[in-house]
């Protein structure tokens, strides 16, 4: 009889093993397939970037002490960073809880009972230890643990991405603020010269030298300049408000920052594409999400397989609660092993496994899209760097020409061959070129910070708020 039971047990185990082998999940797309065509070099790799200065992460991008202080304040007080830091700790705790399921559990059980029989009241005490363990023969619990680890990595990379993006956003707002302030100063100079022209035209009109149309044209330009200055002023106020939000403050531009200086941002050195992508948080997030969903899918298919559970109990019954009688009384123990095989669940487990498989395949395509987007962002920033370099050269040439024209009209004005209006108009032409140079300089500095971000350069540890470690 015992031999028959042993044969039946071995048969069940053998069938379970065969069933397990036939239900193993194999991903349709492997992660390495998503990055197999990453270029060896960037297409815009021949761009002659200004790399004379040494470059260590993004450290040289933040030379102004006040700008560095703003970055430190933003990474310390920004609500998004603090929220993700706590979520990262929660994810770490969840990973520990899920990993604990791979190990046996041990519980202490203490019971007291009273009974009355034929007028006699008796008390009994039971102390026991209960142990339970699901043997992870298929690796299902290990897959759940792998998924939890990948989810923690997602949160960790999200924390780094938000920290990096907020620091970069502070710099970009600083650059934008500089450009807006310079544009406002340029517009004020432009307006003052238009007012001078109006004074001259009025005088000439009274003397019958000029026509009324010239005065109307000048005043039209003045009104347009006033409107532009109002628009720029509102953009400056919005810039202050956005900076306050990043810093975790209420808007108060009076004590925020003085961005009259444009930070000189050197072009980051070109990293090998594979290295640049590996440093990017968004790529690592997509990869970790893919790993998590792959592990969840494997666990879902393994939920269709038999599970082996062991449980045991050892207890001692006593008629007294005194501690010195702890080892007295009768001892009862039990050990139970069982195999559970899902048979009928309206195909629920199979449907869940299939859904996990589709989600994992969708995550692969998201990972692929993230890689393609990352390559595009770097190539685009490199191309813009070259474009800005050429634009600036032409604008500087135009600026030199406008200075020559201005000097010519100044000499003619001093000699009496032209009036003051022509000299002021030449000065206005130079201001128009200056305005374009301001915008191009700001756009180039902004593009360089985006290029460094696209290539995965991190902000220095001295600038960012101390990261909350997984263990607290």
C-alpha positions in Angstrom: 0.0 0.0 0.0 2.8 2.4 0.9 4.6 1.6 -2.3 1.5 2.4 -4.3 1.1 5.8 -2.6 4.8 6.5 -3.3 4.3 5.7 -7.0 1.3 7.9 -7.2 3.1 10.8 -5.5 6.1 10.5 -7.9 3.6 10.4 -10.8 2.0 13.6 -9.7 5.3 15.3 -9.3 6.5 14.1 -12.7 3.3 15.3 -14.4 3.6 18.7 -12.6 7.2 19.0 -13.8 6.2 18.3 -17.4 3.3 20.8 -17.1 5.7 23.4 -15.8 8.1 23.0 -18.7 5.3 23.4 -21.2 3.9 26.6 -19.5 7.2 28.6 -19.4 6.9 32.1 -20.7 9.4 33.2 -23.5 9.4 36.9 -24.3 8.7 37.6 -28.0 11.1 40.5 -28.0 14.4 40.6 -26.0 15.6 43.9 -24.6 18.8 43.8 -26.6 16.8 43.7 -29.8 15.5 47.2 -29.1 19.0 48.7 -29.0 20.8 46.5 -31.6 20.9 49.3 -34.2 22.2 52.1 -31.9 24.8 54.0 -34.0 28.5 53.8 -33.2 28.9 57.5 -33.8 26.5 60.4 -34.0 25.6 61.7 -37.4 26.4 65.2 -36.3 29.6 63.9 -34.7 31.7 66.1 -36.9 30.3 69.3 -35.4 33.2 71.4 -34.2 32.1 72.0 -30.6 33.8 74.5 -28.2 35.4 72.0 -25.8 38.5 73.9 -24.8 37.4 73.9 -21.1 37.4 70.8 -19.0 34.0 69.2 -18.5 33.0 67.2 -15.4 29.3 66.2 -15.5 27.3 69.5 -15.5 29.6 71.2 -13.0 30.9 73.9 -15.3 27.4 74.8 -16.4 26.7 76.4 -13.0 29.4 78.9 -12.3 27.3 81.7 -10.8 27.1 81.3 -7.0 23.5 82.4 -6.9 22.5 80.0 -9.6 24.2 77.1 -7.7 22.3 78.2 -4.6 19.0 78.2 -6.5 19.7 74.6 -7.8 20.5 73.4 -4.3 17.3 75.0 -2.9 15.2 73.6 -5.7 16.5 70.0 -5.2 16.0 70.3 -1.5 12.5 71.9 -1.4 10.8 70.9 -4.6 7.6 68.9 -3.8 8.0 66.6 -6.7 11.4 65.5 -5.5 10.2 64.9 -2.0 7.2 63.0 -3.2 9.4 60.6 -5.3 11.9 60.2 -2.5 9.2 58.9 -0.2 7.8 56.7 -3.0 11.2 55.2 -3.5 11.4 54.3 0.2 7.9 52.8 -0.1 9.0 50.8 -3.1 12.0 49.5 -1.2 9.8 48.4 1.7 7.4 46.6 -0.7 10.4 44.9 -2.3 11.4 43.5 1.1 7.8 42.4 1.8 7.5 40.5 -1.5 11.0 38.9 -1.2 10.0 37.6 2.3 7.4 35.3 0.7 10.3 33.1 -0.6 11.1 32.1 3.0 9.2 30.1 5.6 7.0 31.9 8.1 7.0 31.0 11.8 4.2 32.1 14.2 3.8 31.7 17.9 0.4 30.6 19.0 -0.7 30.9 22.6 -4.2 29.8 23.8 -6.0 29.5 27.1 -9.3 27.7 27.7 -11.5 27.1 30.7 -14.1 24.3 31.0 -16.5 23.2 33.7 -17.6 19.6 34.1 -19.6 18.3 37.1 -18.9 21.4 39.1 -15.2 21.3 38.5 -13.6 24.2 36.6 -10.3 23.4 34.9 -8.0 25.6 32.9 -5.7 24.4 30.1 -2.9 26.2 28.2 -1.6 25.6 24.7 1.7 26.9 23.4 2.6 26.2 19.8 4.8 27.1 16.9 3.3 27.1 13.4 5.5 27.0 10.3 4.4 27.4 6.7 6.4 27.4 3.5 5.6 27.5 -0.2 8.4 25.8 -2.0 9.3 27.9 -5.0 9.9 25.0 -7.3 9.0 27.0 -10.5 10.6 30.3 -9.5 7.3 32.1 -9.3 8.1 33.8 -6.1 11.6 34.7 -7.4 9.9 36.3 -10.4 7.7 38.4 -8.1 10.8 39.5 -6.3 12.5 40.4 -9.6 9.5 42.4 -10.6 9.6 44.2 -7.2 13.3 45.0 -7.7 12.6 46.3 -11.2 9.8 48.5 -9.8 12.2 49.9 -7.2 14.7 50.7 -10.0 11.9 52.5 -11.9 11.2 54.7 -8.8 14.9 55.3 -8.3 15.5 56.4 -11.9 12.4 58.5 -11.7 13.8 60.3 -8.7 17.1 60.9 -10.5 15.3 62.1 -13.6 13.1 64.6 -11.7 16.1 65.8 -9.7 18.1 66.3 -12.9 15.2 67.9 -14.8 14.4 70.4 -12.1 18.0 71.5 -11.8 18.1 71.9 -15.6 14.8 73.8 -15.5 16.3 76.2 -13.0 19.1 77.0 -15.4 16.8 77.3 -18.4 14.6 79.7 -16.5 17.7 81.7 -15.5 18.7 81.9 -19.2 15.2 82.8 -20.2 15.1 85.5 -17.6 18.4 86.9 -18.8 17.1 87.0 -22.4 13.9 88.7 -21.3 15.6 91.3 -19.2 18.1 92.1 -22.0 15.3 92.3 -24.5 13.5 94.7 -22.2 16.5 96.9 -21.9 17.0 96.8 -25.7 13.3 97.8 -26.2 13.7 100.7 -23.7 16.7 102.0 -25.8 14.7 101.5 -28.9 11.8 103.5 -27.5 14.0 106.3 -26.3 15.4 106.8 -29.7 11.9 106.8 -31.2 10.9 109.5 -28.8 14.0 111.5 -29.9 12.9 111.0 -33.5 9.4 112.2 -32.6 10.8 115.4 -31.1 12.8 116.1 -34.2 10.0 115.4 -36.5 7.6 117.7 -34.5 10.1 120.5 -34.7 10.7 120.0 -38.5 6.9 119.7 -39.0 6.3 123.0 -37.4 9.0 124.5 -39.6 7.4 122.9 -42.7 10.3 120.6 -43.4 8.7 117.2 -42.9 5.2 115.8 -43.5 2.6 114.7 -40.9 2.9 111.1 -42.2 6.4 110.8 -40.8 5.1 111.7 -37.3 2.3 109.1 -37.5 4.7 106.4 -38.6 7.1 107.1 -35.7 4.2 107.1 -33.2 3.0 103.8 -34.6 6.4 102.3 -34.0 6.3 103.7 -30.4 3.0 102.1 -29.7 4.2 98.8 -31.1 7.2 99.0 -28.8 5.1 99.8 -25.8 3.0 96.7 -26.5 6.1 94.6 -26.9 7.5 95.8 -23.6 4.2 95.0 -21.8 4.3 91.5 -23.2 7.9 91.0 -22.2 7.2 92.3 -18.7 4.5 89.7 -18.3 6.8 87.0 -19.5 9.4 88.2 -16.9 6.7 87.9 -14.2 5.8 84.4 -15.4 9.5 83.5 -15.3 9.7 84.6 -11.7 6.5 82.6 -10.8 7.8 79.4 -12.4 11.1 79.7 -10.6 9.3 80.2 -7.3 7.3 77.0 -8.0 10.5 75.0 -8.7 12.0 76.3 -5.5 9.0 75.4 -3.4 8.2 79.0 -2.6 5.3 81.3 -2.9 5.8 83.8 -5.8 7.9 86.7 -4.6 10.1 88.2 -7.3 11.5 90.9 -5.1 13.7 88.3 -3.3 14.1 85.7 -5.9 17.2 86.2 -8.1 19.0 88.7 -10.2 19.7 87.1 -13.6 21.5 90.0 -15.3 24.4 87.7 -16.2 24.1 85.0 -18.9 25.9 81.8 -17.7 28.5 80.7 -20.2 27.7 77.0 -20.9 30.4 75.0 -22.6 29.3 72.3 -25.1 29.5 68.9 -23.4 31.9 66.4 -24.9 30.4 63.9 -27.3 29.8 60.5 -25.5 29.6 57.2 -27.4 25.9 56.8 -28.2 25.6 53.5 -26.2 27.2 55.2 -23.2 25.0 58.3 -23.5 21.8 56.2 -23.7 22.8 54.1 -20.7 23.2 57.2 -18.5 19.7 58.6 -19.4 17.1 58.0 -16.7 14.2 57.8 -19.2 16.0 54.9 -21.0 16.7 53.2 -17.7 13.1 53.7 -16.6 11.7 52.1 -19.8 14.2 49.2 -19.4 13.3 48.6 -15.8 9.6 48.7 -16.6 10.2 46.1 -19.3 12.1 43.9 -16.8 9.2 44.2 -14.3 6.5 43.3 -16.7 8.6 40.4 -18.1 9.0 39.1 -14.5 5.3 39.6 -13.8 4.4 37.7 -16.9 6.6 34.8 -16.0 5.0 34.7 -12.6 1.5 34.8 -14.1 2.1 31.8 -16.3 3.7 29.9 -13.4 0.5 30.6 -11.4 -1.1 28.0 -13.7 1.3 25.3 -12.4 1.0 23.2 -9.3 2.2 24.7 -6.0 3.9 22.7 -3.3 3.2 23.8 0.3 4.6 22.6 3.6 3.0 23.4 6.9 3.8 22.2 10.4 2.8 22.7 14.0 4.3 21.8 17.3 2.4 22.5 20.5 2.4 21.7 24.2 -0.7 21.3 26.3 -0.5 22.1 30.1 -2.9 22.6 32.9 -1.0 25.5 34.5 0.2 28.8 33.3 3.3 28.9 35.5 6.5 29.5 33.6 8.4 26.9 35.5 6.0 24.3 34.1 6.6 25.4 30.5 8.3 22.1 29.5 5.7 19.9 31.2 2.5 18.5 29.6 1.9 16.6 26.5 3.5 17.5 23.1 1.6 17.4 19.8 3.2 17.9 16.4 2.1 17.7 12.8 3.7 18.1 9.4 1.6 18.4 6.3 2.8 18.6 2.7 0.5 19.3 -0.2 0.3 20.0 -3.9 -2.3 22.4 -5.3 -3.1 22.5 -9.0 -5.6 25.0 -10.4 -8.3 23.1 -12.3 -11.3 25.4 -12.9 -11.3 29.2 -12.6 -13.3 30.2 -15.7 -9.9 30.7 -17.5 -9.2 33.6 -15.2 -5.5 32.7 -14.6 -4.9 32.1 -18.3 -6.4 35.4 -19.2 -4.3 37.3 -16.6 -1.2 35.6 -18.0 -2.1 36.6 -21.5 -2.8 40.2 -20.5 0.6 40.3 -18.7 2.3 39.0 -21.9 0.7 41.7 -24.0 1.7 44.4 -21.5 5.2 43.1 -21.6 5.3 43.3 -25.4 3.9 46.8 -25.2 6.7 47.7 -22.8 9.3 46.5 -25.3 7.9 48.9 -27.9 7.9 51.7 -25.4 11.5 50.9 -24.6 12.3 50.9 -28.3 10.5 54.3 -28.8 12.4 55.8 -25.8 15.8 54.8 -27.4 14.8 56.2 -30.7 13.6 59.4 -29.1 16.9 59.7 -27.1 19.0 59.4 -30.3 16.8 62.0 -32.0 17.2 64.5 -29.1 21.0 64.2 -29.2 21.2 64.5 -33.0 18.8 67.4 -33.0 20.7 69.3 -30.3 24.0 68.7 -32.1 22.5 70.0 -35.4 21.1 73.1 -33.6 24.6 73.8 -32.0 26.1 74.0 -35.5 23.2 76.1 -36.7 23.6 78.6 -33.8 27.3 78.8 -34.4 26.7 79.9 -38.0 23.9 82.2 -37.1 26.0 84.0 -34.5 28.8 84.6 -37.0 26.4 86.2 -39.5 24.8 88.3 -36.8 28.2 89.5 -35.5 29.0 90.4 -39.1 25.7 92.3 -39.3 26.5 94.0 -36.0 29.8 95.2 -37.3 28.2 96.5 -40.5 25.6 98.3 -38.5 28.3 99.9 -36.4 30.0 101.1 -39.6 26.7 102.6 -40.9 26.1 104.2 -37.6 29.5 105.8 -37.7 29.0 107.0 -41.3 25.8 108.8 -40.4 27.4 110.2 -37.2 30.1 111.8 -39.3 27.6 113.1 -41.9 25.4 114.5 -39.1 28.4 116.3 -37.6 29.3 117.7 -41.0 25.7 118.8 -41.4 24.9 116.7 -44.5 22.1 114.7 -42.8 19.8 115.4 -39.9 19.6 113.7 -36.5 16.8 111.4 -37.7 19.0 109.5 -40.1 21.6 109.0 -37.3 19.0 107.7 -34.9 17.5 105.4 -37.6 21.0 103.9 -38.0 21.2 103.4 -34.3 17.8 101.6 -34.4 19.1 99.2 -37.0 21.9 98.3 -34.7 19.5 97.7 -31.8 17.5 95.3 -34.0 20.6 93.3 -34.7 21.5 93.4 -30.9 18.0 92.0 -30.1 18.6 89.0 -32.5 22.0 88.4 -31.0 20.5 88.3 -27.5 17.9 85.7 -28.6 20.4 83.6 -30.4 22.9 83.6 -27.4 20.1 82.5 -25.0 18.9 79.9 -27.5 22.4 78.4 -27.9 23.0 78.3 -24.1 19.6 76.7 -23.6 20.3 74.1 -26.4 23.7 73.2 -24.7 22.0 72.4 -21.4 19.5 70.3 -23.3 22.4 68.6 -25.2 24.0 67.7 -21.9 20.7 66.4 -20.6 20.1 64.4 -23.7 23.5 62.7 -23.4 22.8 61.7 -19.9 25.1 64.0 -17.9 24.1 64.2 -14.3 24.2 67.2 -12.0 27.1 67.3 -9.5 26.5 65.8 -6.1 27.5 69.1 -4.6 24.5 70.8 -6.2 21.7 68.3 -5.6 19.9 67.5 -2.4 21.0 64.4 -0.6 19.2 61.4 -2.0 17.1 59.4 0.4 18.7 56.0 0.6 16.6 52.8 0.2 17.1 51.9 3.8 16.2 55.3 5.2 
